[in-house]
Amino acid sequence: MELEPLLRYWTLQSPNGRLATCELVRTAKGLEVRCDWTGEGARVARTAPIEAVTDALALAEAWRAAYLEEGWVARARRYPRSAL
């Protein structure tokens, strides 16, 4: 089974331009919170299996806070005009 993205919690940008995205995904083993980095090639930075969606949100927010403390910033969402 391939990863099935279910929900994107956030996308942050580092001072040197890398992007980190945190998502809830379904894997062959169950639900997982996953943080991927892009910039100098994509890589999985953090993963954690979870049992409840409420646990996933708390973990995603804790990871977000850690990135913000390191100087990362929230990336503005861009929506197509047709979606407004």
Biotite code that builds the C-alpha atoms (Angstrom):
import biotite.structure as struc

atoms = struc.array([
    struc.Atom([0.000, 0.000, 0.000], chain_id="A", res_id=1, res_name="MET", atom_name="CA", element="C"),
    struc.Atom([1.281, 3.444, -0.896], chain_id="A", res_id=2, res_name="GLU", atom_name="CA", element="C"),
    struc.Atom([0.933, 6.414, 1.413], chain_id="A", res_id=3, res_name="LEU", atom_name="CA", element="C"),
    struc.Atom([-2.491, 8.008, 1.364], chain_id="A", res_id=4, res_name="GLU", atom_name="CA", element="C"),
    struc.Atom([-2.332, 11.680, 2.418], chain_id="A", res_id=5, res_name="PRO", atom_name="CA", element="C"),
    struc.Atom([-5.384, 12.509, 4.525], chain_id="A", res_id=6, res_name="LEU", atom_name="CA", element="C"),
    struc.Atom([-4.791, 15.988, 5.963], chain_id="A", res_id=7, res_name="LEU", atom_name="CA", element="C"),
    struc.Atom([-2.103, 18.659, 5.695], chain_id="A", res_id=8, res_name="ARG", atom_name="CA", element="C"),
    struc.Atom([-1.532, 20.425, 8.999], chain_id="A", res_id=9, res_name="TYR", atom_name="CA", element="C"),
    struc.Atom([1.033, 23.036, 7.984], chain_id="A", res_id=10, res_name="TRP", atom_name="CA", element="C"),
    struc.Atom([3.857, 24.084, 5.661], chain_id="A", res_id=11, res_name="THR", atom_name="CA", element="C"),
    struc.Atom([6.787, 26.101, 7.009], chain_id="A", res_id=12, res_name="LEU", atom_name="CA", element="C"),
    struc.Atom([9.785, 27.695, 5.318], chain_id="A", res_id=13, res_name="GLN", atom_name="CA", element="C"),
    struc.Atom([13.302, 27.781, 6.763], chain_id="A", res_id=14, res_name="SER", atom_name="CA", element="C"),
    struc.Atom([15.520, 30.880, 6.635], chain_id="A", res_id=15, res_name="PRO", atom_name="CA", element="C"),
    struc.Atom([17.511, 29.235, 3.816], chain_id="A", res_id=16, res_name="ASN", atom_name="CA", element="C"),
    struc.Atom([14.431, 28.369, 1.740], chain_id="A", res_id=17, res_name="GLY", atom_name="CA", element="C"),
    struc.Atom([13.728, 24.728, 2.610], chain_id="A", res_id=18, res_name="ARG", atom_name="CA", element="C"),
    struc.Atom([10.101, 23.732, 3.074], chain_id="A", res_id=19, res_name="LEU", atom_name="CA", element="C"),
    struc.Atom([8.724, 21.404, 5.729], chain_id="A", res_id=20, res_name="ALA", atom_name="CA", element="C"),
    struc.Atom([5.231, 19.980, 5.370], chain_id="A", res_id=21, res_name="THR", atom_name="CA", element="C"),
    struc.Atom([3.401, 18.066, 8.082], chain_id="A", res_id=22, res_name="CYS", atom_name="CA", element="C"),
    struc.Atom([0.597, 15.684, 7.119], chain_id="A", res_id=23, res_name="GLU", atom_name="CA", element="C"),
    struc.Atom([-1.556, 12.920, 8.482], chain_id="A", res_id=24, res_name="LEU", atom_name="CA", element="C"),
    struc.Atom([-1.156, 9.878, 6.216], chain_id="A", res_id=25, res_name="VAL", atom_name="CA", element="C"),
    struc.Atom([-2.488, 6.348, 6.083], chain_id="A", res_id=26, res_name="ARG", atom_name="CA", element="C"),
    struc.Atom([0.157, 3.645, 5.666], chain_id="A", res_id=27, res_name="THR", atom_name="CA", element="C"),
    struc.Atom([-0.054, -0.140, 5.484], chain_id="A", res_id=28, res_name="ALA", atom_name="CA", element="C"),
    struc.Atom([0.446, -0.166, 9.277], chain_id="A", res_id=29, res_name="LYS", atom_name="CA", element="C"),
    struc.Atom([-2.137, 2.527, 10.118], chain_id="A", res_id=30, res_name="GLY", atom_name="CA", element="C"),
    struc.Atom([-2.166, 6.289, 10.658], chain_id="A", res_id=31, res_name="LEU", atom_name="CA", element="C"),
    struc.Atom([1.035, 8.296, 10.857], chain_id="A", res_id=32, res_name="GLU", atom_name="CA", element="C"),
    struc.Atom([2.026, 11.931, 11.253], chain_id="A", res_id=33, res_name="VAL", atom_name="CA", element="C"),
    struc.Atom([4.801, 12.698, 8.789], chain_id="A", res_id=34, res_name="ARG", atom_name="CA", element="C"),
    struc.Atom([6.989, 15.734, 8.239], chain_id="A", res_id=35, res_name="CYS", atom_name="CA", element="C"),
    struc.Atom([8.803, 15.961, 4.896], chain_id="A", res_id=36, res_name="ASP", atom_name="CA", element="C"),
    struc.Atom([11.495, 18.456, 3.934], chain_id="A", res_id=37, res_name="TRP", atom_name="CA", element="C"),
    struc.Atom([12.188, 19.737, 0.461], chain_id="A", res_id=38, res_name="THR", atom_name="CA", element="C"),
    struc.Atom([14.870, 22.022, -0.876], chain_id="A", res_id=39, res_name="GLY", atom_name="CA", element="C"),
    struc.Atom([18.056, 20.031, -1.300], chain_id="A", res_id=40, res_name="GLU", atom_name="CA", element="C"),
    struc.Atom([16.134, 16.913, -2.273], chain_id="A", res_id=41, res_name="GLY", atom_name="CA", element="C"),
    struc.Atom([13.063, 15.565, -0.533], chain_id="A", res_id=42, res_name="ALA", atom_name="CA", element="C"),
    struc.Atom([13.421, 13.554, 2.642], chain_id="A", res_id=43, res_name="ARG", atom_name="CA", element="C"),
    struc.Atom([11.284, 12.418, 5.530], chain_id="A", res_id=44, res_name="VAL", atom_name="CA", element="C"),
    struc.Atom([12.368, 14.374, 8.586], chain_id="A", res_id=45, res_name="ALA", atom_name="CA", element="C"),
    struc.Atom([10.035, 12.990, 11.243], chain_id="A", res_id=46, res_name="ARG", atom_name="CA", element="C"),
    struc.Atom([7.400, 10.266, 11.480], chain_id="A", res_id=47, res_name="THR", atom_name="CA", element="C"),
    struc.Atom([5.274, 8.972, 14.304], chain_id="A", res_id=48, res_name="ALA", atom_name="CA", element="C"),
    struc.Atom([2.554, 6.310, 14.306], chain_id="A", res_id=49, res_name="PRO", atom_name="CA", element="C"),
    struc.Atom([-0.644, 7.446, 16.016], chain_id="A", res_id=50, res_name="ILE", atom_name="CA", element="C"),
    struc.Atom([-3.870, 5.860, 17.180], chain_id="A", res_id=51, res_name="GLU", atom_name="CA", element="C"),
    struc.Atom([-6.206, 8.872, 17.429], chain_id="A", res_id=52, res_name="ALA", atom_name="CA", element="C"),
    struc.Atom([-6.604, 11.911, 15.199], chain_id="A", res_id=53, res_name="VAL", atom_name="CA", element="C"),
    struc.Atom([-6.587, 14.173, 18.273], chain_id="A", res_id=54, res_name="THR", atom_name="CA", element="C"),
    struc.Atom([-3.127, 12.816, 19.128], chain_id="A", res_id=55, res_name="ASP", atom_name="CA", element="C"),
    struc.Atom([-2.010, 13.607, 15.583], chain_id="A", res_id=56, res_name="ALA", atom_name="CA", element="C"),
    struc.Atom([-3.057, 17.248, 15.882], chain_id="A", res_id=57, res_name="LEU", atom_name="CA", element="C"),
    struc.Atom([-1.245, 17.669, 19.192], chain_id="A", res_id=58, res_name="ALA", atom_name="CA", element="C"),
    struc.Atom([1.928, 16.140, 17.743], chain_id="A", res_id=59, res_name="LEU", atom_name="CA", element="C"),
    struc.Atom([1.748, 18.256, 14.578], chain_id="A", res_id=60, res_name="ALA", atom_name="CA", element="C"),
    struc.Atom([1.393, 21.413, 16.688], chain_id="A", res_id=61, res_name="GLU", atom_name="CA", element="C"),
    struc.Atom([4.339, 20.413, 18.904], chain_id="A", res_id=62, res_name="ALA", atom_name="CA", element="C"),
    struc.Atom([6.541, 19.845, 15.838], chain_id="A", res_id=63, res_name="TRP", atom_name="CA", element="C"),
    struc.Atom([5.379, 23.168, 14.375], chain_id="A", res_id=64, res_name="ARG", atom_name="CA", element="C"),
    struc.Atom([6.322, 24.999, 17.588], chain_id="A", res_id=65, res_name="ALA", atom_name="CA", element="C"),
    struc.Atom([9.798, 23.412, 17.513], chain_id="A", res_id=66, res_name="ALA", atom_name="CA", element="C"),
    struc.Atom([10.363, 24.548, 13.912], chain_id="A", res_id=67, res_name="TYR", atom_name="CA", element="C"),
    struc.Atom([9.135, 28.081, 14.700], chain_id="A", res_id=68, res_name="LEU", atom_name="CA", element="C"),
    struc.Atom([11.599, 28.288, 17.604], chain_id="A", res_id=69, res_name="GLU", atom_name="CA", element="C"),
    struc.Atom([14.382, 27.461, 15.136], chain_id="A", res_id=70, res_name="GLU", atom_name="CA", element="C"),
    struc.Atom([13.440, 30.413, 12.916], chain_id="A", res_id=71, res_name="GLY", atom_name="CA", element="C"),
    struc.Atom([11.143, 28.739, 10.406], chain_id="A", res_id=72, res_name="TRP", atom_name="CA", element="C"),
    struc.Atom([8.106, 30.794, 9.310], chain_id="A", res_id=73, res_name="VAL", atom_name="CA", element="C"),
    struc.Atom([4.586, 29.937, 8.235], chain_id="A", res_id=74, res_name="ALA", atom_name="CA", element="C"),
    struc.Atom([4.172, 29.843, 4.501], chain_id="A", res_id=75, res_name="ARG", atom_name="CA", element="C"),
    struc.Atom([1.165, 31.696, 3.127], chain_id="A", res_id=76, res_name="ALA", atom_name="CA", element="C"),
    struc.Atom([-1.444, 29.539, 1.452], chain_id="A", res_id=77, res_name="ARG", atom_name="CA", element="C"),
    struc.Atom([-2.178, 30.264, -2.169], chain_id="A", res_id=78, res_name="ARG", atom_name="CA", element="C"),
    struc.Atom([-5.602, 29.537, -3.494], chain_id="A", res_id=79, res_name="TYR", atom_name="CA", element="C"),
    struc.Atom([-6.647, 29.670, -7.156], chain_id="A", res_id=80, res_name="PRO", atom_name="CA", element="C"),
    struc.Atom([-8.992, 32.542, -7.883], chain_id="A", res_id=81, res_name="ARG", atom_name="CA", element="C"),
    struc.Atom([-11.731, 30.088, -8.837], chain_id="A", res_id=82, res_name="SER", atom_name="CA", element="C"),
    struc.Atom([-11.708, 28.778, -5.245], chain_id="A", res_id=83, res_name="ALA", atom_name="CA", element="C"),
    struc.Atom([-12.516, 32.183, -3.722], chain_id="A", res_id=84, res_name="LEU", atom_name="CA", element="C"),
])
